[in-house]
Amino acid sequence: MLLTAKDAEIDHGHPLQVRGKGRIPLDAMHGFLLGNNKLLWRIEVKGDVHRWPDFNREFAIEVRPEAPVRAEGDEA
């Protein structure tokens, strides 16, 4: 997913806030950490601001396995 905010104006002293939605494919593996093995998910933010240094930031996100769906009558 790519979300862009071209020609965005940012007021001095205030951060740029952009909201967006993305979907993780249903068959994608959830994140995990087990011994020497790990699978981590992240969101990468890149900015190219006129007359300012470019910036790149990464933010870790937690992707959990889907909760099992209980059939009616199943006990917890």
C-alpha positions as semicolon CSV with decimal commas, in nm:
position;residue;x (nm);y (nm);z (nm)
1;M;0,000;0,000;0,000
2;L;0,127;0,343;-0,081
3;L;-0,026;0,652;0,072
4;T;0,095;0,988;-0,048
5;A;0,029;1,340;0,073
6;K;0,150;1,560;-0,211
7;D;0,137;1,936;-0,177
8;A;0,045;1,902;0,191
9;E;0,083;2,218;0,396
10;I;0,211;2,182;0,749
11;D;0,159;2,462;0,998
12;H;0,477;2,567;1,180
13;G;0,516;2,376;1,506
14;H;0,256;2,112;1,416
15;P;0,319;1,758;1,289
16;L;0,182;1,625;0,963
17;Q;-0,092;1,376;1,039
18;V;-0,218;1,147;0,766
19;R;-0,467;0,864;0,813
20;G;-0,497;0,568;0,586
21;K;-0,616;0,211;0,579
22;G;-0,437;-0,099;0,467
23;R;-0,515;-0,467;0,465
24;I;-0,293;-0,753;0,557
25;P;-0,370;-1,049;0,330
26;L;-0,570;-1,322;0,505
27;D;-0,306;-1,581;0,417
28;A;-0,016;-1,370;0,550
29;M;0,181;-1,504;0,845
30;H;0,134;-1,331;1,177
31;G;0,435;-1,191;1,358
32;F;0,624;-1,409;1,606
33;L;0,946;-1,438;1,803
34;L;1,070;-1,787;1,890
35;G;1,430;-1,860;1,978
36;N;1,645;-1,762;1,680
37;N;1,344;-1,714;1,453
38;K;1,128;-1,406;1,421
39;L;0,887;-1,246;1,180
40;L;0,825;-0,877;1,235
41;W;0,592;-0,637;1,057
42;R;0,662;-0,268;1,012
43;I;0,532;0,046;0,851
44;E;0,788;0,252;0,666
45;V;0,744;0,628;0,631
46;K;0,950;0,823;0,379
47;G;0,941;1,197;0,335
48;D;1,079;1,422;0,068
49;V;1,041;1,783;0,175
50;H;1,146;2,065;-0,054
51;R;1,468;2,233;0,073
52;W;1,486;2,000;0,377
53;P;1,669;1,670;0,427
54;D;1,472;1,361;0,331
55;F;1,362;1,142;0,620
56;N;1,289;0,772;0,665
57;R;1,122;0,624;0,971
58;E;1,011;0,271;1,056
59;F;0,742;0,180;1,307
60;A;0,690;-0,174;1,433
61;I;0,335;-0,306;1,427
62;E;0,194;-0,616;1,590
63;V;0,015;-0,863;1,363
64;R;-0,167;-1,129;1,562
65;P;-0,313;-1,456;1,439
66;E;-0,684;-1,448;1,372
67;A;-0,889;-1,562;1,670
68;P;-1,066;-1,893;1,607
69;V;-1,437;-1,865;1,537
70;R;-1,643;-2,069;1,781
71;A;-1,941;-2,260;1,658
72;E;-2,269;-2,207;1,837
73;G;-2,292;-2,445;2,130
74;D;-1,915;-2,479;2,177
75;E;-1,802;-2,429;2,534
76;A;-1,522;-2,192;2,623
